[in-house]
Structures are given as C-alpha cells and as structure tokens.
Amino acid sequence: MSDVVLTISGMTCGGCVNSVTRVLQSTPGVQQASVTLVPSEARVSYDAAATNSEQLAQAVAEAGFTVTATRSPGA
Ligand SMILES: [Cu+2]
C-alpha cells in the first residue's frame, strides 16, 4: 500500500471535506482517504497497482477542487 498527501485548494467547509472524501474513497484502488480542512489536505492510502497520485488529483479536480501539491507523508 502506498500513501500520499495531497494539498488541496478550494475547500471552504465541512461539505467540501465530505465531497473530497467521497470522491477519493470511490476511486478504484483507494483503501482509505482522510481529508482535513486545516490544513487543506487529503492523506490517501492506495494500491499503487490500481491507481496513482495523478489519478487521485484528477478525481479531486472532477469534484471541483484543485490539487496544488503532492508529497509523501512525513515529508
Ligand atoms: Cu464547502
């Protein structure tokens, strides 16, 4: 399992957090998605054989938000 932290712009409330959580958790290959408003980030555990950070960013974009950076957890 791989982990990535996505920095997200455009989230303004708990509804946005729920939207991003839902779209990430419904992305094939995602095991777990934990989204926070402060900081505006999503920590995602995923199967690297099934998806990648670019596809996760695309899913977030389709929900109306923007991934501005990706990094490894702890970095
Ligand atoms: Cu909102």
N, CA, C, O and the ligand as a Tripos MOL2 file, in Angstrom:
@<TRIPOS>MOLECULE
protein
  301   299    76     0     0
PROTEIN
NO_CHARGES

@<TRIPOS>ATOM
      1 N           0.8480   -1.1910    0.0000 N.3       1 MET1
      2 CA          0.0000    0.0000    0.0000 C.3       1 MET1
      3 C           0.8890    1.2480    0.0000 C.2       1 MET1
      4 O           1.8940    1.3070    0.7080 O.2       1 MET1
      5 N           0.5070    2.2270   -0.7920 N.am      2 SER2
      6 CA          1.2510    3.4840   -0.8540 C.3       2 SER2
      7 C           0.4520    4.5820   -0.1790 C.2       2 SER2
      8 O          -0.7750    4.5140   -0.1020 O.2       2 SER2
      9 N           1.1500    5.5860    0.3060 N.am      3 ASP3
     10 CA          0.4970    6.7210    0.9430 C.3       3 ASP3
     11 C           0.9790    8.0080    0.2970 C.2       3 ASP3
     12 O           2.1520    8.1530   -0.0440 O.2       3 ASP3
     13 N           0.0430    8.9420    0.1360 N.am      4 VAL4
     14 CA          0.4090   10.2530   -0.4010 C.3       4 VAL4
     15 C          -0.4320   11.3040    0.3060 C.2       4 VAL4
     16 O          -1.5590   11.0350    0.7210 O.2       4 VAL4
     17 N           0.1210   12.4930    0.4400 N.am      5 VAL5
     18 CA         -0.6370   13.6300    0.9600 C.3       5 VAL5
     19 C          -0.8400   14.6170   -0.1800 C.2       5 VAL5
     20 O           0.1200   15.0770   -0.7980 O.2       5 VAL5
     21 N          -2.0960   14.9350   -0.4470 N.am      6 LEU6
     22 CA         -2.4500   15.8940   -1.4870 C.3       6 LEU6
     23 C          -2.7930   17.2200   -0.8260 C.2       6 LEU6
     24 O          -3.6480   17.2650    0.0580 O.2       6 LEU6
     25 N          -2.1480   18.2850   -1.2350 N.am      7 THR7
     26 CA         -2.5460   19.6270   -0.8070 C.3       7 THR7
     27 C          -3.6400   20.0940   -1.7520 C.2       7 THR7
     28 O          -3.4690   20.0680   -2.9710 O.2       7 THR7
     29 N          -4.7700   20.5240   -1.1860 N.am      8 ILE8
     30 CA         -5.9580   20.8220   -1.9950 C.3       8 ILE8
     31 C          -6.3630   22.2750   -1.8170 C.2       8 ILE8
     32 O          -6.4140   22.7720   -0.6920 O.2       8 ILE8
     33 N          -6.6490   22.9510   -2.9040 N.am      9 SER9
     34 CA         -7.1960   24.2980   -2.7900 C.3       9 SER9
     35 C          -8.6550   24.2800   -3.2140 C.2       9 SER9
     36 O          -9.0580   23.4930   -4.0700 O.2       9 SER9
     37 N          -9.4410   25.1620   -2.6010 N.am     10 GLY10
     38 CA        -10.8420   25.2870   -2.9550 C.3      10 GLY10
     39 C         -11.8020   24.7810   -1.9000 C.2      10 GLY10
     40 O         -13.0040   25.0280   -1.9920 O.2      10 GLY10
     41 N         -11.2870   24.0670   -0.8800 N.am     11 MET11
     42 CA        -12.1760   23.5800    0.1840 C.3      11 MET11
     43 C         -12.4190   24.7030    1.1920 C.2      11 MET11
     44 O         -11.4780   25.3300    1.6780 O.2      11 MET11
     45 N         -13.7020   24.9470    1.4990 N.am     12 THR12
     46 CA        -14.0310   26.0430    2.4070 C.3      12 THR12
     47 C         -14.8570   25.6120    3.6150 C.2      12 THR12
     48 O         -15.0220   26.3930    4.5510 O.2      12 THR12
     49 N         -15.3800   24.3860    3.6150 N.am     13 CYS13
     50 CA        -16.2400   23.9760    4.7230 C.3      13 CYS13
     51 C         -16.2790   22.4630    4.8260 C.2      13 CYS13
     52 O         -15.6690   21.7490    4.0300 O.2      13 CYS13
     53 N         -17.0170   21.9880    5.8330 N.am     14 GLY14
     54 CA        -17.1100   20.5530    6.0280 C.3      14 GLY14
     55 C         -17.7640   19.8300    4.8640 C.2      14 GLY14
     56 O         -17.4800   18.6580    4.6180 O.2      14 GLY14
     57 N         -18.6400   20.5250    4.1450 N.am     15 GLY15
     58 CA        -19.2520   19.9130    2.9750 C.3      15 GLY15
     59 C         -18.2240   19.6110    1.9010 C.2      15 GLY15
     60 O         -18.2820   18.5770    1.2360 O.2      15 GLY15
     61 N         -17.2750   20.5350    1.7410 N.am     16 CYS16
     62 CA        -16.1920   20.3170    0.7800 C.3      16 CYS16
     63 C         -15.3460   19.1190    1.2150 C.2      16 CYS16
     64 O         -14.9680   18.2820    0.3960 O.2      16 CYS16
     65 N         -15.0580   19.0530    2.5080 N.am     17 VAL17
     66 CA        -14.2760   17.9260    3.0310 C.3      17 VAL17
     67 C         -14.9900   16.6160    2.7320 C.2      17 VAL17
     68 O         -14.3680   15.6410    2.3120 O.2      17 VAL17
     69 N         -16.3180   16.6030    2.9550 N.am     18 ASN18
     70 CA        -17.0810   15.3910    2.6850 C.3      18 ASN18
     71 C         -17.0560   15.0380    1.2030 C.2      18 ASN18
     72 O         -16.9550   13.8660    0.8390 O.2      18 ASN18
     73 N         -17.1500   16.0670    0.3400 N.am     19 SER19
     74 CA        -17.1380   15.8200   -1.1030 C.3      19 SER19
     75 C         -15.8220   15.2020   -1.5340 C.2      19 SER19
     76 O         -15.7970   14.2330   -2.2920 O.2      19 SER19
     77 N         -14.7210   15.7750   -1.0410 N.am     20 VAL20
     78 CA        -13.4030   15.2640   -1.4310 C.3      20 VAL20
     79 C         -13.2000   13.8540   -0.8740 C.2      20 VAL20
     80 O         -12.6560   12.9830   -1.5530 O.2      20 VAL20
     81 N         -13.6400   13.6380    0.3670 N.am     21 THR21
     82 CA        -13.5190   12.3100    0.9620 C.3      21 THR21
     83 C         -14.2720   11.2860    0.1280 C.2      21 THR21
     84 O         -13.7560   10.2060   -0.1610 O.2      21 THR21
     85 N         -15.5000   11.6340   -0.2580 N.am     22 ARG22
     86 CA        -16.3370   10.7090   -1.0080 C.3      22 ARG22
     87 C         -15.7090   10.3690   -2.3550 C.2      22 ARG22
     88 O         -15.6660    9.2030   -2.7470 O.2      22 ARG22
     89 N         -15.2230   11.3860   -3.0610 N.am     23 VAL23
     90 CA        -14.6970   11.1280   -4.3960 C.3      23 VAL23
     91 C         -13.4110   10.3030   -4.3250 C.2      23 VAL23
     92 O         -13.1600    9.4550   -5.1810 O.2      23 VAL23
     93 N         -12.6080   10.5570   -3.3040 N.am     24 LEU24
     94 CA        -11.3720    9.7730   -3.1890 C.3      24 LEU24
     95 C         -11.6870    8.3330   -2.8040 C.2      24 LEU24
     96 O         -11.1160    7.3930   -3.3580 O.2      24 LEU24
     97 N         -12.5970    8.1690   -1.8520 N.am     25 GLN25
     98 CA        -12.9020    6.8120   -1.3990 C.3      25 GLN25
     99 C         -13.5990    5.9970   -2.4730 C.2      25 GLN25
    100 O         -13.5850    4.7670   -2.4180 O.2      25 GLN25
    101 N         -14.2080    6.6580   -3.4510 N.am     26 SER26
    102 CA        -14.8690    5.9220   -4.5300 C.3      26 SER26
    103 C         -13.9320    5.6940   -5.7090 C.2      26 SER26
    104 O         -14.3300    5.0890   -6.7050 O.2      26 SER26
    105 N         -12.6930    6.1690   -5.6100 N.am     27 THR27
    106 CA        -11.7250    5.9450   -6.6810 C.3      27 THR27
    107 C         -11.1570    4.5310   -6.5720 C.2      27 THR27
    108 O         -10.6720    4.1430   -5.5090 O.2      27 THR27
    109 N         -11.2110    3.7640   -7.6490 N.am     28 PRO28
    110 CA        -10.6860    2.3930   -7.5900 C.3      28 PRO28
    111 C          -9.2360    2.3780   -7.1110 C.2      28 PRO28
    112 O          -8.4120    3.1620   -7.5820 O.2      28 PRO28
    113 N          -8.9360    1.4930   -6.1840 N.am     29 GLY29
    114 CA         -7.5880    1.3550   -5.6760 C.3      29 GLY29
    115 C          -7.3500    2.0800   -4.3620 C.2      29 GLY29
    116 O          -6.3560    1.8280   -3.6810 O.2      29 GLY29
    117 N          -8.2660    2.9840   -4.0030 N.am     30 VAL30
    118 CA         -8.0940    3.7230   -2.7530 C.3      30 VAL30
    119 C          -8.5960    2.8800   -1.5850 C.2      30 VAL30
    120 O          -9.7330    2.4080   -1.5820 O.2      30 VAL30
    121 N          -7.7260    2.7040   -0.5960 N.am     31 GLN31
    122 CA         -8.1220    1.9620    0.5890 C.3      31 GLN31
    123 C          -8.7130    2.8810    1.6440 C.2      31 GLN31
    124 O          -9.7140    2.5530    2.2820 O.2      31 GLN31
    125 N          -8.0770    4.0450    1.8220 N.am     32 GLN32
    126 CA         -8.5550    4.9680    2.8490 C.3      32 GLN32
    127 C          -8.1910    6.3880    2.4500 C.2      32 GLN32
    128 O          -7.1120    6.6330    1.9100 O.2      32 GLN32
    129 N          -9.0950    7.3190    2.7170 N.am     33 ALA33
    130 CA         -8.8210    8.7360    2.4680 C.3      33 ALA33
    131 C          -9.2200    9.5240    3.6970 C.2      33 ALA33
    132 O         -10.3460    9.4040    4.1790 O.2      33 ALA33
    133 N          -8.2990   10.3320    4.2070 N.am     34 SER34
    134 CA         -8.5540   11.1640    5.3830 C.3      34 SER34
    135 C          -8.3260   12.6130    4.9820 C.2      34 SER34
    136 O          -7.2070   13.0130    4.6620 O.2      34 SER34
    137 N          -9.4130   13.4020    5.0040 N.am     35 VAL35
    138 CA         -9.3530   14.7660    4.4910 C.3      35 VAL35
    139 C          -9.5490   15.7490    5.6380 C.2      35 VAL35
    140 O         -10.4200   15.5580    6.4870 O.2      35 VAL35
    141 N          -8.7310   16.8070    5.6590 N.am     36 THR36
    142 CA         -8.8590   17.8450    6.6770 C.3      36 THR36
    143 C          -8.9500   19.2120    6.0090 C.2      36 THR36
    144 O          -8.4140   19.4460    4.9260 O.2      36 THR36
    145 N          -9.6630   20.1130    6.7150 N.am     37 LEU37
    146 CA         -9.8120   21.4760    6.1890 C.3      37 LEU37
    147 C          -8.6170   22.3450    6.5940 C.2      37 LEU37
    148 O          -8.1570   23.1820    5.8170 O.2      37 LEU37
    149 N          -8.1210   22.1370    7.8180 N.am     38 VAL38
    150 CA         -6.9480   22.8750    8.2920 C.3      38 VAL38
    151 C          -5.9380   21.8800    8.8200 C.2      38 VAL38
    152 O          -6.1410   21.3310    9.9030 O.2      38 VAL38
    153 N          -4.8550   21.6250    8.0990 N.am     39 PRO39
    154 CA         -4.5530   22.1550    6.7740 C.3      39 PRO39
    155 C          -5.4370   21.5230    5.7070 C.2      39 PRO39
    156 O          -6.0430   20.4750    5.9310 O.2      39 PRO39
    157 N          -5.5040   22.1570    4.5660 N.am     40 SER40
    158 CA         -6.3620   21.7030    3.4830 C.3      40 SER40
    159 C          -5.6540   20.5780    2.7240 C.2      40 SER40
    160 O          -4.9820   20.8010    1.7180 O.2      40 SER40
    161 N          -5.8320   19.3570    3.2480 N.am     41 GLU41
    162 CA         -5.0670   18.2260    2.7400 C.3      41 GLU41
    163 C          -5.9070   16.9580    2.7390 C.2      41 GLU41
    164 O          -6.9040   16.8390    3.4510 O.2      41 GLU41
    165 N          -5.4670   16.0160    1.9130 N.am     42 ALA42
    166 CA         -6.0110   14.6590    1.9420 C.3      42 ALA42
    167 C          -4.8510   13.6870    2.0530 C.2      42 ALA42
    168 O          -3.9020   13.7410    1.2700 O.2      42 ALA42
    169 N          -4.9360   12.8000    3.0290 N.am     43 ARG43
    170 CA         -3.9740   11.7160    3.1390 C.3      43 ARG43
    171 C          -4.6440   10.4620    2.5990 C.2      43 ARG43
    172 O          -5.6960   10.0510    3.0900 O.2      43 ARG43
    173 N          -4.0430    9.8670    1.6030 N.am     44 VAL44
    174 CA         -4.6750    8.7600    0.9010 C.3      44 VAL44
    175 C          -3.7770    7.5310    0.9320 C.2      44 VAL44
    176 O          -2.5940    7.6010    0.6000 O.2      44 VAL44
    177 N          -4.3550    6.4070    1.3350 N.am     45 SER45
    178 CA         -3.6870    5.1130    1.2160 C.3      45 SER45
    179 C          -4.2790    4.4090    0.0080 C.2      45 SER45
    180 O          -5.4970    4.2770   -0.1120 O.2      45 SER45
    181 N          -3.4080    3.9560   -0.8870 N.am     46 TYR46
    182 CA         -3.9210    3.3770   -2.1270 C.3      46 TYR46
    183 C          -3.0200    2.2540   -2.6140 C.2      46 TYR46
    184 O          -1.8550    2.1420   -2.2320 O.2      46 TYR46
    185 N          -3.6040    1.4270   -3.4710 N.am     47 ASP47
    186 CA         -2.8820    0.3270   -4.1070 C.3      47 ASP47
    187 C          -2.2020    0.8810   -5.3570 C.2      47 ASP47
    188 O          -2.8650    1.2710   -6.3190 O.2      47 ASP47
    189 N          -0.8830    0.9100   -5.3250 N.am     48 ALA48
    190 CA         -0.1380    1.5060   -6.4360 C.3      48 ALA48
    191 C          -0.2940    0.7230   -7.7390 C.2      48 ALA48
    192 O           0.0310    1.2310   -8.8120 O.2      48 ALA48
    193 N          -0.7890   -0.5030   -7.6460 N.am     49 ALA49
    194 CA         -1.0420   -1.2800   -8.8610 C.3      49 ALA49
    195 C          -2.3470   -0.8550   -9.5210 C.2      49 ALA49
    196 O          -2.5880   -1.1740  -10.6850 O.2      49 ALA49
    197 N          -3.1940   -0.1320   -8.7810 N.am     50 ALA50
    198 CA         -4.5240    0.2090   -9.2850 C.3      50 ALA50
    199 C          -4.6940    1.6890   -9.5980 C.2      50 ALA50
    200 O          -5.5130    2.0420  -10.4470 O.2      50 ALA50
    201 N          -3.9440    2.5630   -8.9380 N.am     51 THR51
    202 CA         -4.0940    3.9960   -9.1840 C.3      51 THR51
    203 C          -2.7800    4.6940   -8.8440 C.2      51 THR51
    204 O          -1.8100    4.0460   -8.4500 O.2      51 THR51
    205 N          -2.7550    6.0000   -8.9970 N.am     52 ASN52
    206 CA         -1.5390    6.7680   -8.7100 C.3      52 ASN52
    207 C          -1.9480    8.1880   -8.3310 C.2      52 ASN52
    208 O          -3.1220    8.5480   -8.4170 O.2      52 ASN52
    209 N          -0.9810    8.9810   -7.9140 N.am     53 SER53
    210 CA         -1.3150   10.3100   -7.4060 C.3      53 SER53
    211 C          -1.9100   11.2010   -8.4900 C.2      53 SER53
    212 O          -2.7070   12.0900   -8.1920 O.2      53 SER53
    213 N          -1.5250   10.9680   -9.7580 N.am     54 GLU54
    214 CA         -2.1060   11.7660  -10.8380 C.3      54 GLU54
    215 C          -3.6000   11.4680  -10.9840 C.2      54 GLU54
    216 O          -4.4040   12.3780  -11.1900 O.2      54 GLU54
    217 N          -3.9640   10.1940  -10.8780 N.am     55 GLN55
    218 CA         -5.3790    9.8340  -10.9900 C.3      55 GLN55
    219 C          -6.1680   10.3530   -9.7890 C.2      55 GLN55
    220 O          -7.3250   10.7540   -9.9210 O.2      55 GLN55
    221 N          -5.5360   10.3420   -8.6230 N.am     56 LEU56
    222 CA         -6.2060   10.8870   -7.4350 C.3      56 LEU56
    223 C          -6.4450   12.3790   -7.6140 C.2      56 LEU56
    224 O          -7.5220   12.8810   -7.2900 O.2      56 LEU56
    225 N          -5.4460   13.0890   -8.1300 N.am     57 ALA57
    226 CA         -5.5880   14.5280   -8.3640 C.3      57 ALA57
    227 C          -6.6800   14.7950   -9.3920 C.2      57 ALA57
    228 O          -7.4190   15.7740   -9.2790 O.2      57 ALA57
    229 N          -6.7820   13.9230  -10.3960 N.am     58 GLN58
    230 CA         -7.8200   14.0750  -11.4120 C.3      58 GLN58
    231 C          -9.2050   13.8980  -10.8030 C.2      58 GLN58
    232 O         -10.1340   14.6360  -11.1330 O.2      58 GLN58
    233 N          -9.3400   12.9200   -9.9150 N.am     59 ALA59
    234 CA        -10.6290   12.6970   -9.2520 C.3      59 ALA59
    235 C         -11.0210   13.9040   -8.4130 C.2      59 ALA59
    236 O         -12.1850   14.3050   -8.4010 O.2      59 ALA59
    237 N         -10.0520   14.4850   -7.7100 N.am     60 VAL60
    238 CA        -10.3170   15.6880   -6.9130 C.3      60 VAL60
    239 C         -10.7400   16.8350   -7.8260 C.2      60 VAL60
    240 O         -11.6510   17.5930   -7.4960 O.2      60 VAL60
    241 N         -10.0780   16.9600   -8.9700 N.am     61 ALA61
    242 CA        -10.4000   18.0310   -9.9140 C.3      61 ALA61
    243 C         -11.8310   17.8760  -10.4390 C.2      61 ALA61
    244 O         -12.5480   18.8620  -10.6080 O.2      61 ALA61
    245 N         -12.2350   16.6320  -10.6930 N.am     62 GLU62
    246 CA        -13.5860   16.3990  -11.2030 C.3      62 GLU62
    247 C         -14.6400   16.7460  -10.1550 C.2      62 GLU62
    248 O         -15.7890   17.0220  -10.5020 O.2      62 GLU62
    249 N         -14.2650   16.7350   -8.8890 N.am     63 ALA63
    250 CA        -15.1840   17.1370   -7.8190 C.3      63 ALA63
    251 C         -15.2010   18.6470   -7.6410 C.2      63 ALA63
    252 O         -15.9880   19.1610   -6.8470 O.2      63 ALA63
    253 N         -14.3450   19.3710   -8.3660 N.am     64 GLY64
    254 CA        -14.3880   20.8270   -8.3320 C.3      64 GLY64
    255 C         -13.2980   21.4790   -7.5010 C.2      64 GLY64
    256 O         -13.3510   22.6780   -7.2250 O.2      64 GLY64
    257 N         -12.3120   20.6910   -7.1030 N.am     65 PHE65
    258 CA        -11.2220   21.2210   -6.2860 C.3      65 PHE65
    259 C          -9.9000   21.0160   -7.0140 C.2      65 PHE65
    260 O          -9.8420   20.3290   -8.0340 O.2      65 PHE65
    261 N          -8.8370   21.6220   -6.4790 N.am     66 THR66
    262 CA         -7.5510   21.5690   -7.1740 C.3      66 THR66
    263 C          -6.4750   21.0340   -6.2590 C.2      66 THR66
    264 O          -6.3070   21.5130   -5.1370 O.2      66 THR66
    265 N          -5.7410   20.0360   -6.7360 N.am     67 VAL67
    266 CA         -4.5660   19.5530   -6.0030 C.3      67 VAL67
    267 C          -3.3800   20.4230   -6.4290 C.2      67 VAL67
    268 O          -2.9920   20.4360   -7.5980 O.2      67 VAL67
    269 N          -2.8170   21.1430   -5.4670 N.am     68 THR68
    270 CA         -1.7410   22.0630   -5.7820 C.3      68 THR68
    271 C          -0.3650   21.4660   -5.5120 C.2      68 THR68
    272 O           0.6430   21.9830   -5.9940 O.2      68 THR68
    273 N          -0.3190   20.3820   -4.7440 N.am     69 ALA69
    274 CA          0.9620   19.7300   -4.4630 C.3      69 ALA69
    275 C           0.7020   18.3200   -3.9740 C.2      69 ALA69
    276 O          -0.3530   18.0330   -3.4080 O.2      69 ALA69
    277 N           1.6590   17.4480   -4.1940 N.am     70 THR70
    278 CA          1.6090   16.1010   -3.6250 C.3      70 THR70
    279 C           2.9370   15.8510   -2.9250 C.2      70 THR70
    280 O           3.9870   16.3030   -3.3810 O.2      70 THR70
    281 N           2.8770   15.1360   -1.8240 N.am     71 ARG71
    282 CA          4.1090   14.8070   -1.1140 C.3      71 ARG71
    283 C           3.9170   13.5030   -0.3540 C.2      71 ARG71
    284 O           2.7990   13.0230   -0.1660 O.2      71 ARG71
    285 N           5.0490   12.9470    0.0780 N.am     72 SER72
    286 CA          4.9920   11.7620    0.8970 C.3      72 SER72
    287 C           4.6050   12.1450    2.3160 C.2      72 SER72
    288 O           4.9990   13.2110    2.7880 O.2      72 SER72
    289 N           3.8400   11.3010    3.0120 N.am     73 PRO73
    290 CA          3.5330   11.5840    4.4140 C.3      73 PRO73
    291 C           4.8120   11.7110    5.2170 C.2      73 PRO73
    292 O           5.7410   10.9240    5.0350 O.2      73 PRO73
    293 N           4.8690   12.6800    6.0910 N.am     74 GLY74
    294 CA          6.0380   12.8720    6.9170 C.3      74 GLY74
    295 C           7.0820   13.7580    6.2840 C.2      74 GLY74
    296 O           8.0280   14.1720    6.9550 O.2      74 GLY74
    297 N           6.9330   14.0640    4.9880 N.am     75 ALA75
    298 CA          7.9080   14.9230    4.3170 C.3      75 ALA75
    299 C           7.5600   16.3920    4.5600 C.2      75 ALA75
    300 O           8.2620   17.2810    4.0770 O.2      75 ALA75
    301 CU        -17.6900   23.6310    1.2820 Cu       76 CU76
@<TRIPOS>BOND
     1     1     2 1
     2     2     3 1
     3     3     4 2
     4     3     5 am
     5     5     6 1
     6     6     7 1
     7     7     8 2
     8     7     9 am
     9     9    10 1
    10    10    11 1
    11    11    12 2
    12    11    13 am
    13    13    14 1
    14    14    15 1
    15    15    16 2
    16    15    17 am
    17    17    18 1
    18    18    19 1
    19    19    20 2
    20    19    21 am
    21    21    22 1
    22    22    23 1
    23    23    24 2
    24    23    25 am
    25    25    26 1
    26    26    27 1
    27    27    28 2
    28    27    29 am
    29    29    30 1
    30    30    31 1
    31    31    32 2
    32    31    33 am
    33    33    34 1
    34    34    35 1
    35    35    36 2
    36    35    37 am
    37    37    38 1
    38    38    39 1
    39    39    40 2
    40    39    41 am
    41    41    42 1
    42    42    43 1
    43    43    44 2
    44    43    45 am
    45    45    46 1
    46    46    47 1
    47    47    48 2
    48    47    49 am
    49    49    50 1
    50    50    51 1
    51    51    52 2
    52    51    53 am
    53    53    54 1
    54    54    55 1
    55    55    56 2
    56    55    57 am
    57    57    58 1
    58    58    59 1
    59    59    60 2
    60    59    61 am
    61    61    62 1
    62    62    63 1
    63    63    64 2
    64    63    65 am
    65    65    66 1
    66    66    67 1
    67    67    68 2
    68    67    69 am
    69    69    70 1
    70    70    71 1
    71    71    72 2
    72    71    73 am
    73    73    74 1
    74    74    75 1
    75    75    76 2
    76    75    77 am
    77    77    78 1
    78    78    79 1
    79    79    80 2
    80    79    81 am
    81    81    82 1
    82    82    83 1
    83    83    84 2
    84    83    85 am
    85    85    86 1
    86    86    87 1
    87    87    88 2
    88    87    89 am
    89    89    90 1
    90    90    91 1
    91    91    92 2
    92    91    93 am
    93    93    94 1
    94    94    95 1
    95    95    96 2
    96    95    97 am
    97    97    98 1
    98    98    99 1
    99    99   100 2
   100    99   101 am
   101   101   102 1
   102   102   103 1
   103   103   104 2
   104   103   105 am
   105   105   106 1
   106   106   107 1
   107   107   108 2
   108   107   109 am
   109   109   110 1
   110   110   111 1
   111   111   112 2
   112   111   113 am
   113   113   114 1
   114   114   115 1
   115   115   116 2
   116   115   117 am
   117   117   118 1
   118   118   119 1
   119   119   120 2
   120   119   121 am
   121   121   122 1
   122   122   123 1
   123   123   124 2
   124   123   125 am
   125   125   126 1
   126   126   127 1
   127   127   128 2
   128   127   129 am
   129   129   130 1
   130   130   131 1
   131   131   132 2
   132   131   133 am
   133   133   134 1
   134   134   135 1
   135   135   136 2
   136   135   137 am
   137   137   138 1
   138   138   139 1
   139   139   140 2
   140   139   141 am
   141   141   142 1
   142   142   143 1
   143   143   144 2
   144   143   145 am
   145   145   146 1
   146   146   147 1
   147   147   148 2
   148   147   149 am
   149   149   150 1
   150   150   151 1
   151   151   152 2
   152   151   153 am
   153   153   154 1
   154   154   155 1
   155   155   156 2
   156   155   157 am
   157   157   158 1
   158   158   159 1
   159   159   160 2
   160   159   161 am
   161   161   162 1
   162   162   163 1
   163   163   164 2
   164   163   165 am
   165   165   166 1
   166   166   167 1
   167   167   168 2
   168   167   169 am
   169   169   170 1
   170   170   171 1
   171   171   172 2
   172   171   173 am
   173   173   174 1
   174   174   175 1
   175   175   176 2
   176   175   177 am
   177   177   178 1
   178   178   179 1
   179   179   180 2
   180   179   181 am
   181   181   182 1
   182   182   183 1
   183   183   184 2
   184   183   185 am
   185   185   186 1
   186   186   187 1
   187   187   188 2
   188   187   189 am
   189   189   190 1
   190   190   191 1
   191   191   192 2
   192   191   193 am
   193   193   194 1
   194   194   195 1
   195   195   196 2
   196   195   197 am
   197   197   198 1
   198   198   199 1
   199   199   200 2
   200   199   201 am
   201   201   202 1
   202   202   203 1
   203   203   204 2
   204   203   205 am
   205   205   206 1
   206   206   207 1
   207   207   208 2
   208   207   209 am
   209   209   210 1
   210   210   211 1
   211   211   212 2
   212   211   213 am
   213   213   214 1
   214   214   215 1
   215   215   216 2
   216   215   217 am
   217   217   218 1
   218   218   219 1
   219   219   220 2
   220   219   221 am
   221   221   222 1
   222   222   223 1
   223   223   224 2
   224   223   225 am
   225   225   226 1
   226   226   227 1
   227   227   228 2
   228   227   229 am
   229   229   230 1
   230   230   231 1
   231   231   232 2
   232   231   233 am
   233   233   234 1
   234   234   235 1
   235   235   236 2
   236   235   237 am
   237   237   238 1
   238   238   239 1
   239   239   240 2
   240   239   241 am
   241   241   242 1
   242   242   243 1
   243   243   244 2
   244   243   245 am
   245   245   246 1
   246   246   247 1
   247   247   248 2
   248   247   249 am
   249   249   250 1
   250   250   251 1
   251   251   252 2
   252   251   253 am
   253   253   254 1
   254   254   255 1
   255   255   256 2
   256   255   257 am
   257   257   258 1
   258   258   259 1
   259   259   260 2
   260   259   261 am
   261   261   262 1
   262   262   263 1
   263   263   264 2
   264   263   265 am
   265   265   266 1
   266   266   267 1
   267   267   268 2
   268   267   269 am
   269   269   270 1
   270   270   271 1
   271   271   272 2
   272   271   273 am
   273   273   274 1
   274   274   275 1
   275   275   276 2
   276   275   277 am
   277   277   278 1
   278   278   279 1
   279   279   280 2
   280   279   281 am
   281   281   282 1
   282   282   283 1
   283   283   284 2
   284   283   285 am
   285   285   286 1
   286   286   287 1
   287   287   288 2
   288   287   289 am
   289   289   290 1
   290   290   291 1
   291   291   292 2
   292   291   293 am
   293   293   294 1
   294   294   295 1
   295   295   296 2
   296   295   297 am
   297   297   298 1
   298   298   299 1
   299   299   300 2
@<TRIPOS>SUBSTRUCTURE
     1 MET1         2 RESIDUE 1 A MET
     2 SER2         6 RESIDUE 1 A SER
     3 ASP3        10 RESIDUE 1 A ASP
     4 VAL4        14 RESIDUE 1 A VAL
     5 VAL5        18 RESIDUE 1 A VAL
     6 LEU6        22 RESIDUE 1 A LEU
     7 THR7        26 RESIDUE 1 A THR
     8 ILE8        30 RESIDUE 1 A ILE
     9 SER9        34 RESIDUE 1 A SER
    10 GLY10       38 RESIDUE 1 A GLY
    11 MET11       42 RESIDUE 1 A MET
    12 THR12       46 RESIDUE 1 A THR
    13 CYS13       50 RESIDUE 1 A CYS
    14 GLY14       54 RESIDUE 1 A GLY
    15 GLY15       58 RESIDUE 1 A GLY
    16 CYS16       62 RESIDUE 1 A CYS
    17 VAL17       66 RESIDUE 1 A VAL
    18 ASN18       70 RESIDUE 1 A ASN
    19 SER19       74 RESIDUE 1 A SER
    20 VAL20       78 RESIDUE 1 A VAL
    21 THR21       82 RESIDUE 1 A THR
    22 ARG22       86 RESIDUE 1 A ARG
    23 VAL23       90 RESIDUE 1 A VAL
    24 LEU24       94 RESIDUE 1 A LEU
    25 GLN25       98 RESIDUE 1 A GLN
    26 SER26      102 RESIDUE 1 A SER
    27 THR27      106 RESIDUE 1 A THR
    28 PRO28      110 RESIDUE 1 A PRO
    29 GLY29      114 RESIDUE 1 A GLY
    30 VAL30      118 RESIDUE 1 A VAL
    31 GLN31      122 RESIDUE 1 A GLN
    32 GLN32      126 RESIDUE 1 A GLN
    33 ALA33      130 RESIDUE 1 A ALA
    34 SER34      134 RESIDUE 1 A SER
    35 VAL35      138 RESIDUE 1 A VAL
    36 THR36      142 RESIDUE 1 A THR
    37 LEU37      146 RESIDUE 1 A LEU
    38 VAL38      150 RESIDUE 1 A VAL
    39 PRO39      154 RESIDUE 1 A PRO
    40 SER40      158 RESIDUE 1 A SER
    41 GLU41      162 RESIDUE 1 A GLU
    42 ALA42      166 RESIDUE 1 A ALA
    43 ARG43      170 RESIDUE 1 A ARG
    44 VAL44      174 RESIDUE 1 A VAL
    45 SER45      178 RESIDUE 1 A SER
    46 TYR46      182 RESIDUE 1 A TYR
    47 ASP47      186 RESIDUE 1 A ASP
    48 ALA48      190 RESIDUE 1 A ALA
    49 ALA49      194 RESIDUE 1 A ALA
    50 ALA50      198 RESIDUE 1 A ALA
    51 THR51      202 RESIDUE 1 A THR
    52 ASN52      206 RESIDUE 1 A ASN
    53 SER53      210 RESIDUE 1 A SER
    54 GLU54      214 RESIDUE 1 A GLU
    55 GLN55      218 RESIDUE 1 A GLN
    56 LEU56      222 RESIDUE 1 A LEU
    57 ALA57      226 RESIDUE 1 A ALA
    58 GLN58      230 RESIDUE 1 A GLN
    59 ALA59      234 RESIDUE 1 A ALA
    60 VAL60      238 RESIDUE 1 A VAL
    61 ALA61      242 RESIDUE 1 A ALA
    62 GLU62      246 RESIDUE 1 A GLU
    63 ALA63      250 RESIDUE 1 A ALA
    64 GLY64      254 RESIDUE 1 A GLY
    65 PHE65      258 RESIDUE 1 A PHE
    66 THR66      262 RESIDUE 1 A THR
    67 VAL67      266 RESIDUE 1 A VAL
    68 THR68      270 RESIDUE 1 A THR
    69 ALA69      274 RESIDUE 1 A ALA
    70 THR70      278 RESIDUE 1 A THR
    71 ARG71      282 RESIDUE 1 A ARG
    72 SER72      286 RESIDUE 1 A SER
    73 PRO73      290 RESIDUE 1 A PRO
    74 GLY74      294 RESIDUE 1 A GLY
    75 ALA75      298 RESIDUE 1 A ALA
    76 CU76       301 GROUP 0 **** ****
